[in-house]
Amino acid sequence: MMILEPNQEEEKYTQNQLIGFLNDGHKKNHHCFILIYLVGCGPCNMTKPEWKKTAEEFDYRDQDKGIVMAHIDQNNLDRIHDVVGNYSISGFPTMLHVRNNEISSYEDSNVKNKNRSADSFREWINQYVNMNGVANNKRESSMEKLHRPLLSMSISSRSRSRSRSHSRSHSRSHSRSHSRSHSRSHSRSHTPSKSTSSKHSKKHRQTGGKWSLKYKRSINCKRPKGFSQRQHCKYGRKSSRRTSYRRK
């Protein structure tokens, strides 16, 4: 079912008049701000009242400031071809600024909050034309009231998710560093030092019970003392003599 456009009585100017404003302003090298809409388009129906609210502040055109603002049905694009040329329309609504055959889009502008509200359109216009009272107008439009809670909800949800991710990463890094330090301290406490191990090995070797060569030579085998010396005199002297002979 086709949705009809609002009655002409609701429009301050007809499409023919707005097209005339644009073509005349383009010839005079004025700043032309154009809203291209599609009949029956929901986003277009939400944007047009905000656009008209801004345009009515200077009656859609101002010869002294060199500005024209109009909303044009996409079926009439061929009638403003001298203004927009062969610009490719990718969606509706499309908001354009045209001057000296240079075209720029509202969506590509430096407007802080592109919510298609009257205030955002004023901010966009002020980037090209210094309009008295436009920058100081602080009234909040119905479009801004609609977007403000959604924007605050999205910002708060992003901040909560960032804080949760930060706490998770902090806890993981803390647990990893704690486990590393604990394992290092544990390995140090259980690993004997080189000096301790060498002392222990020396003590172990000293308690082995081997006699030195000097002690063996001091034994009087004619009068051995104890069982160990008797065994040495009976068996050990032969092996020690062989060893001494080999050394010679």
Backbone hydrogen bonds in HBPLUS format (Angstrom, degrees):
<---DONOR---> <-ACCEPTOR-->    atom                        ^
c    i                          cat <-CA-CA->   ^        H-A-AA   ^      H-
h    n   atom  resd res      DA  || num        DHA   H-A  angle D-A-AA Bond
n    s   type  num  typ     dist DA aas  dist angle  dist       angle   num
A0010-GLU N   A0007-ASN O   3.04 MM   3  5.65 150.6  2.13 114.7 122.3     1
A0011-GLU N   A0008-GLN O   3.03 MM   3  5.21 151.5  2.11 104.8 113.8     2
A0018-LEU N   A0014-THR O   3.00 MM   4  6.32 164.4  2.03 153.9 157.9     3
A0019-ILE N   A0015-GLN O   2.89 MM   4  6.01 158.8  1.93 150.6 156.4     4
A0020-GLY N   A0016-ASN O   3.02 MM   4  6.20 149.2  2.12 138.7 147.2     5
A0021-PHE N   A0017-GLN O   2.88 MM   4  6.26 151.0  1.97 148.1 156.3     6
A0022-LEU N   A0018-LEU O   3.01 MM   4  6.30 158.9  2.06 148.3 153.2     7
A0023-ASN N   A0019-ILE O   3.00 MM   4  6.22 175.6  2.01 155.1 156.1     8
A0024-ASP N   A0020-GLY O   3.01 MM   4  5.99 160.2  2.05 146.2 152.2     9
A0025-GLY N   A0021-PHE O   2.88 MM   4  5.95 160.0  1.92 145.9 152.2    10
A0026-HIS N   A0022-LEU O   2.83 MM   4  5.99 154.7  1.90 153.8 160.7    11
A0027-LYS N   A0023-ASN O   3.20 MM   4  6.37 152.4  2.28 139.4 145.6    12
A0028-LYS N   A0024-ASP O   3.22 MM   4  6.50 140.6  2.38 140.3 150.8    13
A0028-LYS N   A0025-GLY O   3.16 MM   3  5.05 125.2  2.48  91.4 105.6    14
A0030-HIS N   A0025-GLY O   2.86 MM   5  5.07 170.0  1.87 154.3 152.3    15
A0029-ASN N   A0026-HIS O   3.14 MM   3  5.02 159.9  2.18 103.5 107.2    16
A0031-HIS N   A0066-GLY O   2.85 MM  35  6.06 170.2  1.86 145.5 142.1    17
A0068-VAL N   A0031-HIS O   2.82 MM  37  6.17 152.5  1.90 166.9 164.1    18
A0032-CYS N   A0098-VAL O   3.00 MM  66  5.07 169.4  2.01 155.4 156.1    19
A0098-VAL N   A0032-CYS O   2.82 MM  66  5.07 157.0  1.87 146.3 154.1    20
A0033-PHE N   A0068-VAL O   2.79 MM  35  6.09 167.3  1.81 157.1 161.4    21
A0070-ALA N   A0033-PHE O   2.96 MM  37  6.45 157.6  2.01 164.0 171.1    22
A0034-ILE N   A0096-LEU O   2.89 MM  62  5.19 161.3  1.92 146.7 153.1    23
A0096-LEU N   A0034-ILE O   2.86 MM  62  5.19 159.6  1.90 149.6 156.3    24
A0035-LEU N   A0070-ALA O   2.88 MM  35  6.29 155.4  1.94 149.9 157.3    25
A0072-ILE N   A0035-LEU O   2.70 MM  37  6.04 154.5  1.76 158.5 167.4    26
A0036-ILE N   A0094-THR O   2.81 MM  58  5.15 172.6  1.82 155.7 157.9    27
A0094-THR N   A0036-ILE O   3.02 MM  58  5.15 157.1  2.07 142.6 150.0    28
A0037-TYR N   A0072-ILE O   3.09 MM  35  6.36 157.4  2.14 148.5 155.2    29
A0074-GLN N   A0037-TYR O   2.95 MM  37  5.76 150.4  2.04 177.8 168.8    30
A0041-CYS N   A0038-LEU O   3.10 MM   3  5.49 152.7  2.17 137.8 135.7    31
A0045-ASN N   A0041-CYS O   2.98 MM   4  6.28 152.7  2.05 150.7 158.1    32
A0046-MET N   A0042-GLY O   3.13 MM   4  6.47 139.2  2.30 146.9 158.4    33
A0047-THR N   A0043-PRO O   3.01 MM   4  6.16 141.2  2.17 140.7 151.0    34
A0047-THR N   A0044-CYS O   3.15 MM   3  5.07 123.2  2.49  92.8 107.2    35
A0048-LYS N   A0044-CYS O   2.92 MM   4  5.97 161.9  1.95 159.5 162.1    36
A0051-TRP N   A0047-THR O   3.00 MM   4  6.25 154.2  2.07 154.5 162.9    37
A0052-LYS N   A0048-LYS O   2.84 MM   4  6.04 164.9  1.86 160.5 163.8    38
A0053-LYS N   A0049-PRO O   2.96 MM   4  6.05 150.2  2.05 140.3 148.5    39
A0054-THR N   A0050-GLU O   3.28 MM   4  6.52 150.6  2.38 139.4 145.2    40
A0055-ALA N   A0051-TRP O   2.99 MM   4  6.29 160.9  2.03 149.5 155.4    41
A0056-GLU N   A0052-LYS O   2.86 MM   4  5.93 155.2  1.92 153.8 158.3    42
A0057-GLU N   A0054-THR O   3.22 MM   3  5.56 151.7  2.31 105.6 113.8    43
A0058-PHE N   A0055-ALA O   3.27 MM   3  6.00 158.4  2.32 116.7 121.2    44
A0060-TYR N   A0055-ALA O   2.78 MM   5  4.63 166.8  1.80 144.5 140.0    45
A0069-MET N   A0060-TYR O   2.73 MM   9  4.98 158.2  1.77 156.1 154.1    46
A0062-ASP N   A0067-ILE O   2.85 MM   5  5.31 155.2  1.91 152.1 155.8    47
A0066-GLY N   A0062-ASP O   2.81 MM   4  5.72 122.8  2.14 137.7 153.9    48
A0067-ILE N   A0062-ASP O   3.11 MM   5  5.31 158.4  2.15 139.5 146.3    49
A0076-ASN N   A0073-ASP O   2.80 MM   3  5.53 164.5  1.83 124.8 130.3    50
A0077-LEU N   A0074-GLN O   3.36 MM   3  5.33 161.8  2.39 109.0 108.0    51
A0079-ARG N   A0076-ASN O   2.98 MM   3  5.42 147.0  2.09 110.1 119.9    52
A0080-ILE N   A0077-LEU O   3.09 MM   3  5.39 156.1  2.15 107.8 115.1    53
A0083-VAL N   A0080-ILE O   2.93 MM   3  5.32 141.2  2.09 106.7 118.2    54
A0084-VAL N   A0080-ILE O   3.08 MM   4  6.46 164.2  2.11 165.4 166.1    55
A0085-GLY N   A0081-HIS O   2.69 MM   4  4.76 139.0  1.85 129.6 139.7    56
A0087-TYR N   A0084-VAL O   3.23 MM   3  5.85 153.6  2.31 130.4 138.3    57
A0106-TYR N   A0095-MET O   2.96 MM  11  5.40 160.1  2.00 146.8 145.9    58
A0097-HIS N   A0104-SER O   2.83 MM   7  5.31 155.6  1.89 158.0 163.8    59
A0104-SER N   A0097-HIS O   2.99 MM   7  5.31 155.4  2.06 148.2 156.0    60
A0099-ARG N   A0102-GLU O   3.09 MM   3  5.35 152.8  2.17 141.1 149.6    61
A0102-GLU N   A0099-ARG O   2.85 MM   3  5.35 158.3  1.90 116.5 124.0    62
A0108-ASP N   A0105-SER O   3.17 MM   3  5.26 140.1  2.34  97.3 108.3    63
A0109-SER N   A0106-TYR O   3.15 MM   3  5.16 164.5  2.18 108.0 111.2    64
A0115-ASN N   A0113-ASN O   2.86 MM   2  5.60 136.3  2.06 104.5  91.6    65
A0121-PHE N   A0117-SER O   3.03 MM   4  6.36 149.7  2.12 147.7 156.1    66
A0122-ARG N   A0118-ALA O   2.93 MM   4  6.24 151.1  2.01 147.3 155.6    67
A0123-GLU N   A0119-ASP O   2.94 MM   4  6.20 157.1  1.99 146.0 152.0    68
A0124-TRP N   A0120-SER O   2.99 MM   4  6.17 150.6  2.07 139.7 147.7    69
A0125-ILE N   A0121-PHE O   2.92 MM   4  6.18 161.3  1.95 150.1 154.3    70
A0126-ASN N   A0122-ARG O   2.92 MM   4  6.13 156.0  1.98 149.9 156.5    71
A0127-GLN N   A0124-TRP O   3.15 MM   3  5.46 149.7  2.24 104.3 113.2    72
A0128-TYR N   A0125-ILE O   2.89 MM   3  5.55 159.7  1.93 119.0 125.7    73
A0129-VAL N   A0125-ILE O   2.79 MM   4  5.86 172.0  1.80 160.3 163.1    74
A0134-VAL N   A0131-MET O   3.33 MM   3  5.64 161.6  2.37 119.2 124.2    75
A0137-ASN N   A0134-VAL O   3.34 MM   3  5.47 165.7  2.36 106.6 110.4    76
A0145-LYS N   A0141-SER O   3.04 MM   4  6.38 154.2  2.11 147.4 154.7    77
A0146-LEU N   A0142-SER O   3.06 MM   4  6.23 143.2  2.20 138.2 147.4    78
A0147-HIS N   A0143-MET O   3.07 MM   4  6.35 150.8  2.15 144.5 152.0    79
A0148-ARG N   A0144-GLU O   2.80 MM   4  5.78 147.4  1.91 151.7 159.7    80
A0151-LEU N   A0147-HIS O   2.85 MM   4  6.00 155.9  1.91 157.0 164.6    81
A0152-SER N   A0148-ARG O   2.96 MM   4  6.18 162.2  1.99 154.0 158.4    82
A0153-MET N   A0149-PRO O   2.90 MM   4  6.02 153.9  1.97 143.9 151.2    83
A0154-SER N   A0150-LEU O   3.01 MM   4  6.21 158.8  2.05 145.4 150.7    84
A0155-ILE N   A0151-LEU O   2.97 MM   4  6.21 156.1  2.03 149.0 155.6    85
A0156-SER N   A0152-SER O   2.92 MM   4  6.08 164.3  1.94 148.9 153.1    86
A0157-SER N   A0153-MET O   2.93 MM   4  6.09 158.9  1.98 148.8 154.8    87
A0158-ARG N   A0154-SER O   2.99 MM   4  6.13 153.5  2.07 141.7 148.8    88
A0159-SER N   A0155-ILE O   2.93 MM   4  6.19 157.0  1.98 148.6 155.1    89
A0160-ARG N   A0156-SER O   2.92 MM   4  6.14 155.1  1.98 147.1 153.7    90
A0161-SER N   A0157-SER O   2.98 MM   4  6.16 161.3  2.01 146.5 151.5    91
A0162-ARG N   A0158-ARG O   2.90 MM   4  6.11 152.9  1.97 146.7 154.5    92
A0163-SER N   A0159-SER O   2.94 MM   4  6.16 156.3  1.99 145.7 151.8    93
A0164-ARG N   A0160-ARG O   2.93 MM   4  6.18 157.5  1.98 150.5 156.6    94
A0165-SER N   A0161-SER O   2.97 MM   4  6.13 163.6  1.99 146.7 151.2    95
A0166-HIS N   A0162-ARG O   2.86 MM   4  6.02 150.4  1.94 144.5 153.3    96
A0167-SER N   A0163-SER O   2.92 MM   4  6.14 157.3  1.98 146.5 152.0    97
A0168-ARG N   A0164-ARG O   2.96 MM   4  6.20 158.6  2.00 150.9 156.8    98
A0169-SER N   A0165-SER O   2.98 MM   4  6.15 168.1  2.00 147.7 151.0    99
A0170-HIS N   A0166-HIS O   2.88 MM   4  6.01 152.8  1.95 145.4 153.7   100
A0171-SER N   A0167-SER O   2.91 MM   4  6.08 159.5  1.95 147.4 152.4   101
A0172-ARG N   A0168-ARG O   2.93 MM   4  6.17 160.3  1.97 153.4 158.9   102
A0173-SER N   A0169-SER O   2.95 MM   4  6.09 164.3  1.98 146.7 151.1   103
A0174-HIS N   A0170-HIS O   2.88 MM   4  6.01 153.1  1.96 144.5 152.7   104
A0175-SER N   A0171-SER O   2.90 MM   4  6.07 159.2  1.94 147.4 152.5   105
A0176-ARG N   A0172-ARG O   2.96 MM   4  6.16 158.1  2.01 149.1 155.2   106
A0177-SER N   A0173-SER O   2.96 MM   4  6.12 164.8  1.99 147.7 151.9   107
A0178-HIS N   A0174-HIS O   2.89 MM   4  6.02 153.7  1.96 145.0 152.9   108
A0179-SER N   A0175-SER O   2.91 MM   4  6.06 158.1  1.96 145.7 151.2   109
A0180-ARG N   A0176-ARG O   2.98 MM   4  6.20 156.5  2.04 148.3 154.7   110
A0181-SER N   A0177-SER O   2.99 MM   4  6.17 167.8  2.00 149.1 152.2   111
A0182-HIS N   A0178-HIS O   2.88 MM   4  6.01 154.9  1.95 145.6 153.4   112
A0183-SER N   A0179-SER O   2.92 MM   4  6.04 159.4  1.96 145.6 150.9   113
A0184-ARG N   A0180-ARG O   2.95 MM   4  6.18 156.7  2.00 150.4 156.9   114
A0185-SER N   A0181-SER O   2.96 MM   4  6.14 164.2  1.99 147.7 152.0   115
A0186-HIS N   A0182-HIS O   2.87 MM   4  5.98 152.7  1.94 145.3 153.7   116
A0187-SER N   A0183-SER O   2.93 MM   4  6.06 155.6  1.99 143.5 149.6   117
A0188-ARG N   A0184-ARG O   2.97 MM   4  6.20 152.2  2.05 145.7 153.5   118
A0189-SER N   A0185-SER O   3.03 MM   4  6.23 156.8  2.08 144.7 150.3   119
A0190-HIS N   A0186-HIS O   3.17 MM   4  6.34 140.9  2.33 141.4 151.0   120
A0191-THR N   A0187-SER O   2.95 MM   4  5.83 122.3  2.29 139.9 152.1   121
A0197-SER N   A0193-SER O   3.00 MM   4  6.20 165.0  2.02 149.9 154.1   122
A0198-SER N   A0194-LYS O   2.87 MM   4  6.02 155.5  1.93 147.6 154.6   123
A0199-LYS N   A0195-SER O   2.96 MM   4  6.11 158.7  2.00 145.4 151.1   124
A0200-HIS N   A0196-THR O   2.94 MM   4  6.11 157.6  1.99 146.5 153.2   125
A0201-SER N   A0197-SER O   2.93 MM   4  6.13 155.2  1.99 143.8 150.3   126
A0202-LYS N   A0198-SER O   2.89 MM   4  6.12 151.6  1.98 145.7 153.5   127
A0203-LYS N   A0199-LYS O   2.91 MM   4  6.18 161.9  1.95 151.0 155.6   128
A0204-HIS N   A0200-HIS O   2.95 MM   4  6.16 153.7  2.02 143.1 150.9   129
A0205-ARG N   A0201-SER O   2.89 MM   4  6.15 150.1  1.98 142.5 150.5   130
A0206-GLN N   A0202-LYS O   2.84 MM   4  6.09 149.8  1.93 147.8 156.7   131
A0207-THR N   A0203-LYS O   3.08 MM   4  6.32 142.5  2.22 145.9 154.3   132
A0208-GLY N   A0205-ARG O   3.22 MM   3  5.31 158.8  2.27 107.7 110.1   133
A0216-LYS N   A0212-SER O   3.01 MM   4  6.35 157.1  2.07 150.1 156.7   134
A0217-ARG N   A0213-LEU O   3.08 MM   4  6.30 156.1  2.14 147.1 152.4   135
A0218-SER N   A0214-LYS O   3.19 MM   4  6.39 132.3  2.43 134.9 147.1   136
A0218-SER N   A0215-TYR O   3.13 MM   3  5.13 131.1  2.38  93.8 107.3   137
A0219-ILE N   A0216-LYS O   3.26 MM   3  5.53 159.3  2.30 105.1 111.3   138
A0223-ARG N   A0220-ASN O   2.98 MM   3  5.47 135.5  2.19 109.5 120.6   139
A0230-ARG N   A0226-GLY O   3.17 MM   4  6.39 157.0  2.22 144.7 151.7   140
A0231-GLN N   A0227-PHE O   2.92 MM   4  6.16 158.5  1.97 151.2 156.7   141
A0232-HIS N   A0228-SER O   2.93 MM   4  6.15 151.9  2.01 142.8 151.2   142
A0233-CYS N   A0229-GLN O   2.81 MM   4  6.04 159.5  1.86 150.4 155.7   143
A0234-LYS N   A0230-ARG O   2.94 MM   4  6.10 143.4  2.07 142.5 152.7   144
A0235-TYR N   A0231-GLN O   2.80 MM   4  5.88 165.5  1.82 152.8 156.3   145
A0236-GLY N   A0232-HIS O   2.72 MM   4  4.26 115.8  2.13 107.3 126.1   146
A0237-ARG N   A0232-HIS O   3.00 MM   5  6.24 132.4  2.23 174.1 166.2   147
A0240-SER N   A0236-GLY O   3.04 MM   4  6.23 160.9  2.08 153.3 159.3   148
A0241-ARG N   A0237-ARG O   2.85 MM   4  5.95 152.7  1.92 145.4 152.5   149
A0242-ARG N   A0238-LYS O   3.02 MM   4  6.29 159.7  2.06 147.4 152.7   150
A0243-THR N   A0239-SER O   2.99 MM   4  6.22 154.7  2.05 143.4 150.6   151
A0244-SER N   A0240-SER O   2.90 MM   4  6.16 152.9  1.97 144.1 151.6   152
A0245-TYR N   A0241-ARG O   2.81 MM   4  6.09 157.2  1.86 153.5 159.8   153
A0246-ARG N   A0242-ARG O   2.98 MM   4  6.24 160.7  2.01 148.7 153.5   154
A0247-ARG N   A0243-THR O   3.04 MM   4  6.30 151.9  2.13 143.5 151.2   155
A0248-LYS N   A0244-SER O   3.07 MM   4  6.33 148.2  2.17 144.2 152.3   156
